[in-house]
Amino acid sequence: MLARHLALMVPVCVLLGLLPAPWGIRVAVGLLALLSSTFVVMVNSNDIRRARLRQHALPIPDDSEPDDRSPR
């Protein structure tokens, strides 16, 4: 899911970097857009995943069961 997000956002950030401004502001705007959108996607990734599974009428796994990736 993160790769899809980055594939969309990297060109947008490059375009933001081409706007007329001092180089520091251009870099800061592009970086802010990339970091903030990535944060939002990571925070909401479970909800996005459930919505896509529900959209395609696939079973939604119960995330309350611990798996091998959960912290101990």
Phi and psi restraints in degrees (range 20) as a CNS / XPLOR table:
assign (resid 1 and name C) (resid 2 and name N)
       (resid 2 and name CA) (resid 2 and name C) 1.0 -69.9 20.0 2
assign (resid 2 and name N) (resid 2 and name CA)
       (resid 2 and name C) (resid 3 and name N) 1.0 -34.1 20.0 2
assign (resid 2 and name C) (resid 3 and name N)
       (resid 3 and name CA) (resid 3 and name C) 1.0 -64.7 20.0 2
assign (resid 3 and name N) (resid 3 and name CA)
       (resid 3 and name C) (resid 4 and name N) 1.0 -40.0 20.0 2
assign (resid 3 and name C) (resid 4 and name N)
       (resid 4 and name CA) (resid 4 and name C) 1.0 -62.8 20.0 2
assign (resid 4 and name N) (resid 4 and name CA)
       (resid 4 and name C) (resid 5 and name N) 1.0 -42.2 20.0 2
assign (resid 4 and name C) (resid 5 and name N)
       (resid 5 and name CA) (resid 5 and name C) 1.0 -63.5 20.0 2
assign (resid 5 and name N) (resid 5 and name CA)
       (resid 5 and name C) (resid 6 and name N) 1.0 -45.3 20.0 2
assign (resid 5 and name C) (resid 6 and name N)
       (resid 6 and name CA) (resid 6 and name C) 1.0 -66.3 20.0 2
assign (resid 6 and name N) (resid 6 and name CA)
       (resid 6 and name C) (resid 7 and name N) 1.0 -35.8 20.0 2
assign (resid 6 and name C) (resid 7 and name N)
       (resid 7 and name CA) (resid 7 and name C) 1.0 -62.9 20.0 2
assign (resid 7 and name N) (resid 7 and name CA)
       (resid 7 and name C) (resid 8 and name N) 1.0 -30.2 20.0 2
assign (resid 7 and name C) (resid 8 and name N)
       (resid 8 and name CA) (resid 8 and name C) 1.0 -82.0 20.0 2
assign (resid 8 and name N) (resid 8 and name CA)
       (resid 8 and name C) (resid 9 and name N) 1.0 -42.0 20.0 2
assign (resid 8 and name C) (resid 9 and name N)
       (resid 9 and name CA) (resid 9 and name C) 1.0 -82.2 20.0 2
assign (resid 9 and name N) (resid 9 and name CA)
       (resid 9 and name C) (resid 10 and name N) 1.0 -30.3 20.0 2
assign (resid 9 and name C) (resid 10 and name N)
       (resid 10 and name CA) (resid 10 and name C) 1.0 -60.7 20.0 2
assign (resid 10 and name N) (resid 10 and name CA)
       (resid 10 and name C) (resid 11 and name N) 1.0 -46.6 20.0 2
assign (resid 10 and name C) (resid 11 and name N)
       (resid 11 and name CA) (resid 11 and name C) 1.0 -63.0 20.0 2
assign (resid 11 and name N) (resid 11 and name CA)
       (resid 11 and name C) (resid 12 and name N) 1.0 -35.4 20.0 2
assign (resid 11 and name C) (resid 12 and name N)
       (resid 12 and name CA) (resid 12 and name C) 1.0 -64.2 20.0 2
assign (resid 12 and name N) (resid 12 and name CA)
       (resid 12 and name C) (resid 13 and name N) 1.0 -42.7 20.0 2
assign (resid 12 and name C) (resid 13 and name N)
       (resid 13 and name CA) (resid 13 and name C) 1.0 -66.7 20.0 2
assign (resid 13 and name N) (resid 13 and name CA)
       (resid 13 and name C) (resid 14 and name N) 1.0 -35.4 20.0 2
assign (resid 13 and name C) (resid 14 and name N)
       (resid 14 and name CA) (resid 14 and name C) 1.0 -64.4 20.0 2
assign (resid 14 and name N) (resid 14 and name CA)
       (resid 14 and name C) (resid 15 and name N) 1.0 -42.9 20.0 2
assign (resid 14 and name C) (resid 15 and name N)
       (resid 15 and name CA) (resid 15 and name C) 1.0 -63.9 20.0 2
assign (resid 15 and name N) (resid 15 and name CA)
       (resid 15 and name C) (resid 16 and name N) 1.0 -38.4 20.0 2
assign (resid 15 and name C) (resid 16 and name N)
       (resid 16 and name CA) (resid 16 and name C) 1.0 -63.4 20.0 2
assign (resid 16 and name N) (resid 16 and name CA)
       (resid 16 and name C) (resid 17 and name N) 1.0 -33.9 20.0 2
assign (resid 16 and name C) (resid 17 and name N)
       (resid 17 and name CA) (resid 17 and name C) 1.0 -70.3 20.0 2
assign (resid 17 and name N) (resid 17 and name CA)
       (resid 17 and name C) (resid 18 and name N) 1.0 -16.3 20.0 2
assign (resid 17 and name C) (resid 18 and name N)
       (resid 18 and name CA) (resid 18 and name C) 1.0 -89.0 20.0 2
assign (resid 18 and name N) (resid 18 and name CA)
       (resid 18 and name C) (resid 19 and name N) 1.0 -5.7 20.0 2
assign (resid 18 and name C) (resid 19 and name N)
       (resid 19 and name CA) (resid 19 and name C) 1.0 -65.5 20.0 2
assign (resid 19 and name N) (resid 19 and name CA)
       (resid 19 and name C) (resid 20 and name N) 1.0 148.9 20.0 2
assign (resid 19 and name C) (resid 20 and name N)
       (resid 20 and name CA) (resid 20 and name C) 1.0 -71.5 20.0 2
assign (resid 20 and name N) (resid 20 and name CA)
       (resid 20 and name C) (resid 21 and name N) 1.0 116.9 20.0 2
assign (resid 20 and name C) (resid 21 and name N)
       (resid 21 and name CA) (resid 21 and name C) 1.0 -174.9 20.0 2
assign (resid 21 and name N) (resid 21 and name CA)
       (resid 21 and name C) (resid 22 and name N) 1.0 167.1 20.0 2
assign (resid 21 and name C) (resid 22 and name N)
       (resid 22 and name CA) (resid 22 and name C) 1.0 -59.5 20.0 2
assign (resid 22 and name N) (resid 22 and name CA)
       (resid 22 and name C) (resid 23 and name N) 1.0 150.7 20.0 2
assign (resid 22 and name C) (resid 23 and name N)
       (resid 23 and name CA) (resid 23 and name C) 1.0 -58.6 20.0 2
assign (resid 23 and name N) (resid 23 and name CA)
       (resid 23 and name C) (resid 24 and name N) 1.0 -35.1 20.0 2
assign (resid 23 and name C) (resid 24 and name N)
       (resid 24 and name CA) (resid 24 and name C) 1.0 -63.6 20.0 2
assign (resid 24 and name N) (resid 24 and name CA)
       (resid 24 and name C) (resid 25 and name N) 1.0 -39.9 20.0 2
assign (resid 24 and name C) (resid 25 and name N)
       (resid 25 and name CA) (resid 25 and name C) 1.0 -70.9 20.0 2
assign (resid 25 and name N) (resid 25 and name CA)
       (resid 25 and name C) (resid 26 and name N) 1.0 -39.4 20.0 2
assign (resid 25 and name C) (resid 26 and name N)
       (resid 26 and name CA) (resid 26 and name C) 1.0 -61.4 20.0 2
assign (resid 26 and name N) (resid 26 and name CA)
       (resid 26 and name C) (resid 27 and name N) 1.0 -44.5 20.0 2
assign (resid 26 and name C) (resid 27 and name N)
       (resid 27 and name CA) (resid 27 and name C) 1.0 -65.6 20.0 2
assign (resid 27 and name N) (resid 27 and name CA)
       (resid 27 and name C) (resid 28 and name N) 1.0 -42.4 20.0 2
assign (resid 27 and name C) (resid 28 and name N)
       (resid 28 and name CA) (resid 28 and name C) 1.0 -64.3 20.0 2
assign (resid 28 and name N) (resid 28 and name CA)
       (resid 28 and name C) (resid 29 and name N) 1.0 -41.1 20.0 2
assign (resid 28 and name C) (resid 29 and name N)
       (resid 29 and name CA) (resid 29 and name C) 1.0 -65.8 20.0 2
assign (resid 29 and name N) (resid 29 and name CA)
       (resid 29 and name C) (resid 30 and name N) 1.0 -46.0 20.0 2
assign (resid 29 and name C) (resid 30 and name N)
       (resid 30 and name CA) (resid 30 and name C) 1.0 -62.3 20.0 2
assign (resid 30 and name N) (resid 30 and name CA)
       (resid 30 and name C) (resid 31 and name N) 1.0 -43.5 20.0 2
assign (resid 30 and name C) (resid 31 and name N)
       (resid 31 and name CA) (resid 31 and name C) 1.0 -66.2 20.0 2
assign (resid 31 and name N) (resid 31 and name CA)
       (resid 31 and name C) (resid 32 and name N) 1.0 -40.9 20.0 2
assign (resid 31 and name C) (resid 32 and name N)
       (resid 32 and name CA) (resid 32 and name C) 1.0 -62.7 20.0 2
assign (resid 32 and name N) (resid 32 and name CA)
       (resid 32 and name C) (resid 33 and name N) 1.0 -43.3 20.0 2
assign (resid 32 and name C) (resid 33 and name N)
       (resid 33 and name CA) (resid 33 and name C) 1.0 -62.6 20.0 2
assign (resid 33 and name N) (resid 33 and name CA)
       (resid 33 and name C) (resid 34 and name N) 1.0 -44.5 20.0 2
assign (resid 33 and name C) (resid 34 and name N)
       (resid 34 and name CA) (resid 34 and name C) 1.0 -66.7 20.0 2
assign (resid 34 and name N) (resid 34 and name CA)
       (resid 34 and name C) (resid 35 and name N) 1.0 -48.1 20.0 2
assign (resid 34 and name C) (resid 35 and name N)
       (resid 35 and name CA) (resid 35 and name C) 1.0 -67.6 20.0 2
assign (resid 35 and name N) (resid 35 and name CA)
       (resid 35 and name C) (resid 36 and name N) 1.0 -42.7 20.0 2
assign (resid 35 and name C) (resid 36 and name N)
       (resid 36 and name CA) (resid 36 and name C) 1.0 -68.6 20.0 2
assign (resid 36 and name N) (resid 36 and name CA)
       (resid 36 and name C) (resid 37 and name N) 1.0 -40.8 20.0 2
assign (resid 36 and name C) (resid 37 and name N)
       (resid 37 and name CA) (resid 37 and name C) 1.0 -69.3 20.0 2
assign (resid 37 and name N) (resid 37 and name CA)
       (resid 37 and name C) (resid 38 and name N) 1.0 -36.9 20.0 2
assign (resid 37 and name C) (resid 38 and name N)
       (resid 38 and name CA) (resid 38 and name C) 1.0 -65.1 20.0 2
assign (resid 38 and name N) (resid 38 and name CA)
       (resid 38 and name C) (resid 39 and name N) 1.0 -39.7 20.0 2
assign (resid 38 and name C) (resid 39 and name N)
       (resid 39 and name CA) (resid 39 and name C) 1.0 -61.2 20.0 2
assign (resid 39 and name N) (resid 39 and name CA)
       (resid 39 and name C) (resid 40 and name N) 1.0 -45.8 20.0 2
assign (resid 39 and name C) (resid 40 and name N)
       (resid 40 and name CA) (resid 40 and name C) 1.0 -63.2 20.0 2
assign (resid 40 and name N) (resid 40 and name CA)
       (resid 40 and name C) (resid 41 and name N) 1.0 -42.3 20.0 2
assign (resid 40 and name C) (resid 41 and name N)
       (resid 41 and name CA) (resid 41 and name C) 1.0 -64.6 20.0 2
assign (resid 41 and name N) (resid 41 and name CA)
       (resid 41 and name C) (resid 42 and name N) 1.0 -41.4 20.0 2
assign (resid 41 and name C) (resid 42 and name N)
       (resid 42 and name CA) (resid 42 and name C) 1.0 -68.3 20.0 2
assign (resid 42 and name N) (resid 42 and name CA)
       (resid 42 and name C) (resid 43 and name N) 1.0 -37.5 20.0 2
assign (resid 42 and name C) (resid 43 and name N)
       (resid 43 and name CA) (resid 43 and name C) 1.0 -67.3 20.0 2
assign (resid 43 and name N) (resid 43 and name CA)
       (resid 43 and name C) (resid 44 and name N) 1.0 -38.2 20.0 2
assign (resid 43 and name C) (resid 44 and name N)
       (resid 44 and name CA) (resid 44 and name C) 1.0 -100.3 20.0 2
assign (resid 44 and name N) (resid 44 and name CA)
       (resid 44 and name C) (resid 45 and name N) 1.0 13.8 20.0 2
assign (resid 44 and name C) (resid 45 and name N)
       (resid 45 and name CA) (resid 45 and name C) 1.0 -61.7 20.0 2
assign (resid 45 and name N) (resid 45 and name CA)
       (resid 45 and name C) (resid 46 and name N) 1.0 -38.2 20.0 2
assign (resid 45 and name C) (resid 46 and name N)
       (resid 46 and name CA) (resid 46 and name C) 1.0 -65.2 20.0 2
assign (resid 46 and name N) (resid 46 and name CA)
       (resid 46 and name C) (resid 47 and name N) 1.0 -41.6 20.0 2
assign (resid 46 and name C) (resid 47 and name N)
       (resid 47 and name CA) (resid 47 and name C) 1.0 -66.8 20.0 2
assign (resid 47 and name N) (resid 47 and name CA)
       (resid 47 and name C) (resid 48 and name N) 1.0 -39.9 20.0 2
assign (resid 47 and name C) (resid 48 and name N)
       (resid 48 and name CA) (resid 48 and name C) 1.0 -63.3 20.0 2
assign (resid 48 and name N) (resid 48 and name CA)
       (resid 48 and name C) (resid 49 and name N) 1.0 -42.7 20.0 2
assign (resid 48 and name C) (resid 49 and name N)
       (resid 49 and name CA) (resid 49 and name C) 1.0 -62.6 20.0 2
assign (resid 49 and name N) (resid 49 and name CA)
       (resid 49 and name C) (resid 50 and name N) 1.0 -46.4 20.0 2
assign (resid 49 and name C) (resid 50 and name N)
       (resid 50 and name CA) (resid 50 and name C) 1.0 -61.7 20.0 2
assign (resid 50 and name N) (resid 50 and name CA)
       (resid 50 and name C) (resid 51 and name N) 1.0 -40.6 20.0 2
assign (resid 50 and name C) (resid 51 and name N)
       (resid 51 and name CA) (resid 51 and name C) 1.0 -63.8 20.0 2
assign (resid 51 and name N) (resid 51 and name CA)
       (resid 51 and name C) (resid 52 and name N) 1.0 -40.3 20.0 2
assign (resid 51 and name C) (resid 52 and name N)
       (resid 52 and name CA) (resid 52 and name C) 1.0 -69.2 20.0 2
assign (resid 52 and name N) (resid 52 and name CA)
       (resid 52 and name C) (resid 53 and name N) 1.0 -38.6 20.0 2
assign (resid 52 and name C) (resid 53 and name N)
       (resid 53 and name CA) (resid 53 and name C) 1.0 -64.5 20.0 2
assign (resid 53 and name N) (resid 53 and name CA)
       (resid 53 and name C) (resid 54 and name N) 1.0 -43.5 20.0 2
assign (resid 53 and name C) (resid 54 and name N)
       (resid 54 and name CA) (resid 54 and name C) 1.0 -65.0 20.0 2
assign (resid 54 and name N) (resid 54 and name CA)
       (resid 54 and name C) (resid 55 and name N) 1.0 -38.0 20.0 2
assign (resid 54 and name C) (resid 55 and name N)
       (resid 55 and name CA) (resid 55 and name C) 1.0 -59.6 20.0 2
assign (resid 55 and name N) (resid 55 and name CA)
       (resid 55 and name C) (resid 56 and name N) 1.0 -36.4 20.0 2
assign (resid 55 and name C) (resid 56 and name N)
       (resid 56 and name CA) (resid 56 and name C) 1.0 -99.6 20.0 2
assign (resid 56 and name N) (resid 56 and name CA)
       (resid 56 and name C) (resid 57 and name N) 1.0 14.5 20.0 2
assign (resid 56 and name C) (resid 57 and name N)
       (resid 57 and name CA) (resid 57 and name C) 1.0 56.0 20.0 2
assign (resid 57 and name N) (resid 57 and name CA)
       (resid 57 and name C) (resid 58 and name N) 1.0 39.6 20.0 2
assign (resid 57 and name C) (resid 58 and name N)
       (resid 58 and name CA) (resid 58 and name C) 1.0 -99.2 20.0 2
assign (resid 58 and name N) (resid 58 and name CA)
       (resid 58 and name C) (resid 59 and name N) 1.0 155.1 20.0 2
assign (resid 58 and name C) (resid 59 and name N)
       (resid 59 and name CA) (resid 59 and name C) 1.0 -67.6 20.0 2
assign (resid 59 and name N) (resid 59 and name CA)
       (resid 59 and name C) (resid 60 and name N) 1.0 139.5 20.0 2
assign (resid 59 and name C) (resid 60 and name N)
       (resid 60 and name CA) (resid 60 and name C) 1.0 -97.6 20.0 2
assign (resid 60 and name N) (resid 60 and name CA)
       (resid 60 and name C) (resid 61 and name N) 1.0 118.5 20.0 2
assign (resid 60 and name C) (resid 61 and name N)
       (resid 61 and name CA) (resid 61 and name C) 1.0 -68.4 20.0 2
assign (resid 61 and name N) (resid 61 and name CA)
       (resid 61 and name C) (resid 62 and name N) 1.0 149.3 20.0 2
assign (resid 61 and name C) (resid 62 and name N)
       (resid 62 and name CA) (resid 62 and name C) 1.0 -80.4 20.0 2
assign (resid 62 and name N) (resid 62 and name CA)
       (resid 62 and name C) (resid 63 and name N) 1.0 112.5 20.0 2
assign (resid 62 and name C) (resid 63 and name N)
       (resid 63 and name CA) (resid 63 and name C) 1.0 -83.2 20.0 2
assign (resid 63 and name N) (resid 63 and name CA)
       (resid 63 and name C) (resid 64 and name N) 1.0 1.1 20.0 2
assign (resid 63 and name C) (resid 64 and name N)
       (resid 64 and name CA) (resid 64 and name C) 1.0 -77.8 20.0 2
assign (resid 64 and name N) (resid 64 and name CA)
       (resid 64 and name C) (resid 65 and name N) 1.0 -16.7 20.0 2
assign (resid 64 and name C) (resid 65 and name N)
       (resid 65 and name CA) (resid 65 and name C) 1.0 -80.4 20.0 2
assign (resid 65 and name N) (resid 65 and name CA)
       (resid 65 and name C) (resid 66 and name N) 1.0 132.0 20.0 2
assign (resid 65 and name C) (resid 66 and name N)
       (resid 66 and name CA) (resid 66 and name C) 1.0 -69.3 20.0 2
assign (resid 66 and name N) (resid 66 and name CA)
       (resid 66 and name C) (resid 67 and name N) 1.0 145.6 20.0 2
assign (resid 66 and name C) (resid 67 and name N)
       (resid 67 and name CA) (resid 67 and name C) 1.0 -125.3 20.0 2
assign (resid 67 and name N) (resid 67 and name CA)
       (resid 67 and name C) (resid 68 and name N) 1.0 -175.0 20.0 2
assign (resid 67 and name C) (resid 68 and name N)
       (resid 68 and name CA) (resid 68 and name C) 1.0 -69.1 20.0 2
assign (resid 68 and name N) (resid 68 and name CA)
       (resid 68 and name C) (resid 69 and name N) 1.0 -19.9 20.0 2
assign (resid 68 and name C) (resid 69 and name N)
       (resid 69 and name CA) (resid 69 and name C) 1.0 -88.3 20.0 2
assign (resid 69 and name N) (resid 69 and name CA)
       (resid 69 and name C) (resid 70 and name N) 1.0 -9.3 20.0 2
assign (resid 69 and name C) (resid 70 and name N)
       (resid 70 and name CA) (resid 70 and name C) 1.0 -74.8 20.0 2
assign (resid 70 and name N) (resid 70 and name CA)
       (resid 70 and name C) (resid 71 and name N) 1.0 144.9 20.0 2
assign (resid 70 and name C) (resid 71 and name N)
       (resid 71 and name CA) (resid 71 and name C) 1.0 -68.1 20.0 2
assign (resid 71 and name N) (resid 71 and name CA)
       (resid 71 and name C) (resid 72 and name N) 1.0 148.8 20.0 2
